[in-house]
């Protein structure tokens, strides 16, 4: 049974009118950057979605209520929350945050879950989690969620500090195709290419609405310095 999910009026209207909606995560706000960079970045991400003709839906848990579409005031409140006061929510943590009436910031996995509950089929983020270098059993919940939840994730690859070949192997095991947008090679977060092949390039047809998957990898603007550093194994 799906829990109650609160939609902002803007998101609810867009979904009811079958207009495009893009989900956004909230751990960037609470765990990624210091204030005010975290708030400014989150609001800039929302504006980028608007500029592309879609409605942004930043997802979080506010006082135990799963919320899809945050106001500017709610973004600011999360951005200024004391360190450690907001739970980082993946699949395991969502029911805890709701049950205890806590504030929670959704990870890639957590955002996918809530987006699917809300009927949102596309989620954009910077980089997903993966398999940690030297610890092949330390696998991000993001990879498992990609294989079970029908939301397309648009990102710039997995974070470059991870074991990217093993990350691709786990995605293959989970049945997740990695689609390159204008690229044949996997991006590595801040690096344009990790030198690893994607599953396919540029899907031209929309994905069916009922299949769990996929990751669409879009490389960042070209940076030769970052690419050279990644190929040398630096971080």
C-alpha positions in Angstrom: 0.0 0.0 0.0 1.3 3.4 -0.9 1.5 6.0 1.8 -0.1 9.4 1.6 1.9 11.8 -0.7 1.3 15.5 -0.6 1.6 17.2 -4.0 2.1 20.9 -4.3 -0.6 22.6 -6.3 1.7 23.3 -9.1 2.8 19.7 -9.4 -0.8 18.4 -9.0 -2.0 20.7 -11.8 0.8 19.7 -14.1 0.2 16.0 -13.6 -3.6 16.4 -14.0 -3.1 18.2 -17.3 -0.5 15.6 -18.5 2.3 18.3 -18.6 5.9 17.2 -18.1 7.1 17.0 -14.5 10.7 16.4 -13.5 11.5 15.1 -10.0 14.5 16.5 -8.1 16.2 15.1 -5.0 16.8 17.0 -1.7 19.9 15.5 -0.2 21.8 18.1 -2.2 20.1 20.6 0.1 20.8 19.0 3.5 23.9 16.9 2.9 25.6 18.2 -0.2 26.5 21.8 0.1 26.8 24.5 2.8 24.3 27.3 3.1 23.5 29.4 1.1 25.0 27.5 -1.8 22.7 24.6 -1.1 19.5 26.7 -1.4 20.8 28.6 -4.4 21.7 25.4 -6.2 18.4 23.7 -5.5 16.4 26.7 -6.7 18.7 27.0 -9.8 18.0 23.4 -10.6 14.2 24.1 -10.4 14.7 27.1 -12.7 16.6 24.9 -15.2 13.7 22.5 -15.3 11.2 25.4 -15.9 13.5 26.8 -18.6 13.2 23.4 -20.3 9.4 23.6 -20.4 8.7 21.2 -17.4 7.5 21.6 -13.9 10.1 20.8 -11.2 9.1 18.6 -8.2 11.7 18.7 -5.5 10.9 15.8 -3.1 11.4 15.6 0.7 9.8 14.5 3.9 8.6 17.5 6.0 7.5 16.8 9.5 6.7 13.2 8.5 4.7 14.2 5.4 6.1 13.0 2.1 6.0 16.1 -0.1 6.4 16.4 -3.8 7.1 20.0 -4.9 8.7 22.3 -2.3 8.0 26.0 -1.9 11.0 28.4 -1.8 10.4 28.7 2.0 10.5 24.9 2.4 13.8 24.7 0.4 15.2 27.5 2.6 14.1 25.7 5.8 15.9 22.5 4.8 18.9 24.4 3.7 19.3 26.1 7.1 18.4 23.1 9.2 21.1 22.2 11.8 23.6 19.6 10.8 22.3 16.1 11.6 18.7 17.2 12.1 17.4 15.9 8.7 17.3 12.2 8.0 18.9 11.0 4.8 16.1 8.9 3.2 16.5 5.9 1.0 14.0 3.0 0.8 14.9 1.8 4.3 14.5 5.3 5.9 11.3 6.7 4.4 8.9 4.8 6.7 11.0 5.8 9.7 11.0 9.5 8.9 7.2 9.3 8.3 6.5 7.3 11.4 8.6 9.6 13.7 7.3 12.8 12.1 10.8 13.8 11.1 12.2 15.9 8.3 13.9 13.8 5.6 15.9 14.5 2.5 15.6 11.9 -0.3 18.5 10.2 -2.0 18.5 9.1 -5.6 16.7 5.8 -4.5 14.3 7.6 -2.2 13.4 10.2 -4.8 12.7 7.5 -7.4 10.4 5.7 -5.0 8.3 8.8 -4.2 8.3 10.0 -7.8 6.9 6.7 -8.9 4.2 6.9 -6.2 3.3 10.4 -7.5 3.2 9.3 -11.1 6.3 11.2 -12.2 8.4 9.2 -14.7 11.5 11.4 -15.1 14.0 12.3 -12.4 17.1 14.5 -12.9 20.2 14.5 -10.7 23.9 15.1 -10.7 25.4 11.6 -10.1 24.1 8.3 -8.8 25.7 6.0 -6.3 27.6 2.9 -7.2 30.0 0.2 -6.1 32.8 1.5 -3.8 36.4 1.0 -4.9 38.1 -1.8 -3.0 34.8 -2.8 -1.4 32.8 -4.7 -4.0 30.0 -5.7 -1.5 29.4 -2.0 -0.7 26.8 -1.4 -3.3 24.6 1.8 -3.3 20.9 1.3 -2.9 20.5 3.5 -5.9 21.6 0.7 -8.2 19.1 -1.8 -6.7 16.3 0.8 -7.0 17.0 1.4 -10.6 16.2 -2.2 -11.3 12.9 -2.2 -9.5 11.3 1.3 -9.9 9.9 2.6 -13.2 11.5 6.0 -13.3 14.0 7.2 -15.8 17.0 8.9 -14.2 18.8 11.5 -16.1 22.3 12.1 -14.7 26.0 12.7 -15.4 26.9 9.1 -14.5 28.0 7.6 -11.2 30.3 9.6 -8.9 33.8 9.3 -10.2 35.3 8.1 -6.8 33.4 4.8 -7.3 34.4 1.6 -9.1 32.7 2.4 -12.4 33.3 -0.9 -14.2 31.7 -2.8 -11.3 28.9 -0.2 -11.1 28.1 -1.0 -14.7 28.2 -4.7 -14.0 25.7 -4.3 -11.1 23.4 -2.2 -13.3 23.5 -5.0 -16.0 22.7 -7.6 -13.3 19.7 -5.5 -12.2 18.5 -5.3 -15.8 19.1 -1.5 -16.1 20.1 -0.2 -19.6 22.4 2.8 -19.5 21.5 5.2 -22.4 24.0 7.8 -23.5 22.6 11.2 -24.6 24.8 12.4 -27.4 27.6 10.1 -26.2 28.7 6.5 -26.5 30.7 6.6 -23.3 29.8 6.7 -19.7 30.3 10.1 -18.0 31.9 10.1 -14.6 30.1 12.9 -12.7 32.4 15.9 -13.2 34.4 14.1 -16.0 32.9 13.9 -19.5 34.0 10.3 -20.0 35.0 7.3 -17.9 36.1 5.5 -21.1 33.4 2.9 -20.6 30.7 2.0 -23.1 27.0 2.7 -22.4 24.4 0.2 -23.4 23.0 2.3 -26.2 23.0 5.8 -27.5 20.1 8.3 -27.7 16.7 6.6 -27.5 14.4 8.3 -30.0 11.2 6.7 -28.8 9.6 7.4 -25.4 10.0 4.6 -22.8 6.9 2.5 -22.0 5.3 3.7 -18.8 5.3 0.4 -17.0 8.9 -0.8 -17.1 11.4 -0.4 -14.3 14.7 1.1 -15.3 16.6 3.2 -16.8 19.5 5.7 -16.5 20.1 8.3 -19.2 23.6 9.5 -18.9 24.3 13.0 -20.2 28.0 14.1 -20.1 28.8 17.5 -18.6 30.3 20.2 -20.8 33.7 19.3 -22.1 36.6 19.7 -19.6 39.9 18.3 -20.8 41.6 18.8 -17.5 38.9 16.8 -15.6 39.0 14.0 -18.2 42.8 13.7 -18.1 42.7 13.6 -14.3 40.1 10.9 -14.3 42.0 8.7 -16.8 45.1 9.0 -14.5 42.9 7.7 -11.6 42.8 11.0 -9.7 39.7 12.2 -7.9 
